[in-house]
Amino acid sequence: MDLLPRPLDPIRSIKLKLGILLVASGAAGLVIFRFGVGWLPPVTSLTAICVALLTSQVLAHGMTSPLREMTAAARAMARGDYTRRVRSTSRDEVGELATAFNQMAGDLAAADQRRRELIANVSHELRTPITALQGVLENIVDGVAEPEPATLRVALAQTERLGHLVADLLDLSRLDSGVVPLRRVEIDVADFLDEAVQQAAVSATGAGREVTFRIEAPVPSLTIAADPGRLHQVFANLLDNAARHSPAGGVVVVSVERRDGQLRFDVVDAGDGIPAEERTRVFERFNRGDRATGGGTGLGLAIARWVVELHGGTIVAIDPPETTGPSGAGCRIQVRLPLAAAPATAFSPASEDR
């Protein structure tokens, strides 16, 4: 902590402070000169002090210009304008401050853009099932439609979609608020995958999707320390995505192998696949890509990435096996989890469903 006195703090102009600094330094030198030598040229001394003061004001203008620009930009940012930047050409502390300020302004602009996109996307995603549900109920109330099982199933499907979206948004709020504690237990991998696949098959059948799930080369002796509830979230999202993007009669293959101290889970479908340039963006929020079809909230892969990274692992979209699809097409999502329990890590909000 800096405990040195700051006698110039009340002065509001840094240029004036520099002038006072030069005058005070010159006066101190003249005092020493007067008592050390014994005489003092008054006209010459006064002229030197005035020239020094004028020079300091001219030079200080360029030194303080970035500070004035930062003040104006900060006031603009307070009004919601994040486009202002500070011209930084010096290499001193003020230049470093200007560079840091520009970086902060860019980060704030990106965060504000993400906030606006989140609000727009959430509004759109909420409006779709609410509008559909409202239409069904209005038809029933007006007598246009009868409350038959088929009509009620439509209303139930929209209600379930709305519930899934709200649950995903709650998970995202936990994601953004910080690290969520994991309740790790020893999980038998084979039993876990069997349960996940059975639930995915029931969900796919209920949604009218003609998809078959298959576990390839299960290893009964494998176990891993993980949070079963959170890990189930990952595979529920991956299997649901694979079912939605698979063609009628398609097969979704789940496999696991042990390699380099990790368990590597692959979920492979026979759909259209994800272009290589889009594979990193599929984990962004509400990014469902050009091949997205109805039913997804655009949050599944974001939450999956969050959970995997909490476990100290990674999740990536990679090239599918050559045997998938009519011509090697398809999507392959790989989850890599360490066998040894890793400490939970913070998540950087940038992820999602395709």
QUIPE-V454072 format. One record per residue. PHI is phi in whole degrees, -180 to 180 (NA if undefined). OMEGA is omega in whole degrees, -180 to 180 (999 if undefined). NEAR is the number of other C-alpha atoms within 12 Angstrom. Layout:
PHI&OMEGA&NEAR / PHI&OMEGA&NEAR
//
This chain:
NA&-178&3 / -82&-179&5 / -105&179&5 / -68&180&8 / -66&179&7 / -127&-176&10 / -68&-177&10 / -95&-178&18 / -59&180&12 / -65&-178&10 / -79&-171&15 / -94&-179&10 / -118&179&19 / -70&176&24 / -65&177&27 / -66&177&26 / -61&179&24 / -63&178&27 / -63&178&28 / -63&178&25 / -60&-179&22 / -67&-180&25 / -64&-180&27 / -64&178&19 / -65&179&18 / -65&179&23 / -64&178&22 / -63&178&17 / -65&179&19 / -67&177&24 / -62&178&19 / -62&180&15 / -63&-178&16 / -65&-177&16 / -80&179&12 / -83&-177&11 / -98&177&12 / 106&176&11 / -143&-175&13 / -144&178&18 / -74&-172&15 / -67&-177&14 / -66&180&10 / -62&-179&12 / -65&180&22 / -63&179&17 / -64&-180&15 / -63&-180&20 / -66&179&26 / -65&178&20 / -64&179&18 / -63&-180&25 / -65&179&26 / -65&179&21 / -63&-179&20 / -64&180&25 / -67&180&25 / -66&-179&18 / -71&-178&18 / -68&180&25 / -59&178&20 / -70&-179&22 / -71&-176&26 / -95&-179&31 / -58&177&25 / -60&180&31 / -67&177&29 / -67&178&23 / -64&179&25 / -65&178&29 / -62&179&19 / -64&180&20 / -67&179&27 / -63&178&26 / -67&177&17 / -66&179&17 / -64&177&24 / -64&177&16 / -91&178&12 / 97&179&17 / -99&-178&19 / -104&-177&28 / -91&-176&25 / -73&177&27 / -132&-179&28 / -106&178&32 / -75&-175&25 / -120&179&26 / -121&-179&17 / -82&-178&18 / -111&-179&12 / -90&-178&14 / -63&179&16 / -65&177&25 / -64&177&24 / -64&178&19 / -64&179&23 / -64&178&32 / -63&178&24 / -64&179&20 / -64&179&28 / -63&179&27 / -65&178&20 / -63&179&23 / -63&177&28 / -65&179&22 / -65&179&17 / -66&178&22 / -64&179&22 / -66&179&18 / -64&179&19 / -66&178&19 / -65&177&18 / -64&179&21 / -63&180&18 / -64&179&14 / -65&179&19 / -62&180&27 / -63&-179&18 / -64&-178&16 / -68&179&23 / -63&179&26 / -60&-180&21 / -66&-177&19 / -67&178&31 / -73&-176&29 / -67&-175&22 / -61&179&23 / -69&179&31 / -65&179&26 / -63&179&19 / -63&180&24 / -65&178&26 / -63&179&20 / -63&179&22 / -63&-178&29 / -67&178&26 / -64&178&19 / -63&179&19 / -69&-179&18 / -64&-178&13 / -80&-180&13 / 83&179&12 / -71&179&14 / -127&178&17 / -93&177&16 / -73&180&19 / -85&-179&16 / -55&-179&12 / -64&179&13 / -66&180&22 / -67&177&21 / -64&177&18 / -62&179&23 / -63&179&27 / -64&-180&22 / -62&179&25 / -68&177&30 / -65&178&26 / -65&178&23 / -62&178&27 / -64&178&29 / -64&178&19 / -62&-179&25 / -65&179&32 / -63&178&21 / -63&178&19 / -64&179&33 / -66&176&30 / -64&177&16 / -64&178&25 / -65&178&36 / -65&176&19 / -68&178&20 / -58&-175&30 / -75&-178&21 / -83&178&14 / 137&-177&18 / -72&176&23 / -96&-178&24 / -64&179&18 / -101&176&24 / -105&-174&19 / -79&171&22 / -140&177&17 / -76&-177&19 / -114&172&24 / -78&-171&21 / -64&-178&35 / -63&180&25 / -64&-180&22 / -62&-180&31 / -67&177&37 / -59&-179&24 / -65&-179&23 / -63&-178&31 / -69&179&34 / -62&179&23 / -67&178&22 / -65&180&34 / -65&178&28 / -65&180&22 / -64&-180&26 / -64&179&31 / -65&179&20 / -64&179&16 / -89&179&22 / 76&180&15 / -99&-178&27 / -90&-176&23 / -128&177&33 / -108&178&31 / -106&-180&36 / -140&175&27 / -95&-174&30 / -104&175&22 / 51&177&17 / -68&179&26 / -115&-172&21 / -62&-173&19 / -86&-176&15 / -80&173&22 / -133&178&29 / -148&177&31 / -88&-177&26 / -157&175&36 / -84&-174&27 / -63&180&29 / -65&179&19 / -67&-180&27 / -66&176&38 / -65&176&29 / -57&-178&31 / -61&-174&43 / -74&175&41 / -63&178&32 / -67&-178&39 / -65&-178&45 / -71&177&46 / -67&176&41 / -59&-178&44 / -62&180&47 / -67&-178&44 / -67&-176&39 / -99&178&41 / -87&176&37 / -72&177&24 / -59&-177&21 / 82&-178&21 / -73&-179&27 / -120&174&33 / -104&-175&42 / -107&176&37 / -116&180&37 / -137&179&31 / -145&176&32 / -145&177&29 / -101&-178&24 / -154&175&13 / 53&178&12 / 73&-179&16 / -130&165&26 / -103&-179&33 / -112&179&29 / -100&176&39 / -117&171&38 / -119&-172&45 / -122&173&47 / -117&-178&46 / -112&-180&36 / -81&-177&33 / -76&180&29 / 85&179&38 / -116&177&34 / -57&-176&23 / -57&-177&18 / -73&-179&13 / -101&-169&23 / -70&177&29 / -84&-176&27 / -83&-178&27 / -68&180&39 / -94&177&36 / -85&-177&32 / -63&177&39 / 61&178&36 / -96&-179&30 / -107&176&32 / 72&-178&26 / -72&-174&17 / -96&-178&23 / -70&174&24 / -118&-174&21 / -64&174&19 / 111&-179&31 / -87&178&37 / -96&-177&41 / 80&-177&38 / -121&-171&44 / -59&-178&40 / -72&175&46 / -64&179&41 / -68&178&46 / -61&179&47 / -63&178&47 / -59&-178&43 / -65&-179&43 / -63&-179&41 / -71&173&36 / -62&178&35 / -85&-180&40 / 81&-178&28 / -110&179&32 / -136&176&28 / -135&-175&38 / -142&171&35 / -101&-176&35 / -127&-180&25 / -62&179&25 / -76&175&31 / -62&-178&23 / -67&-176&17 / -86&-177&18 / -87&175&26 / 71&-179&27 / -67&-179&17 / -141&180&14 / 80&179&19 / -77&180&26 / 132&180&36 / -117&179&44 / -132&176&41 / -105&-178&43 / -115&176&36 / -108&-180&37 / -116&-179&34 / -120&178&38 / -71&178&30 / -68&176&25 / -84&-178&19 / -62&178&26 / -99&178&21 / -64&179&21 / -63&-179&24 / -115&177&23 / -72&-177&22 / -110&176&28 / -93&-172&23 / -66&174&28 / -162&-170&29 / -152&173&36 / 173&-171&38 / -86&-180&44 / -87&999&43
//
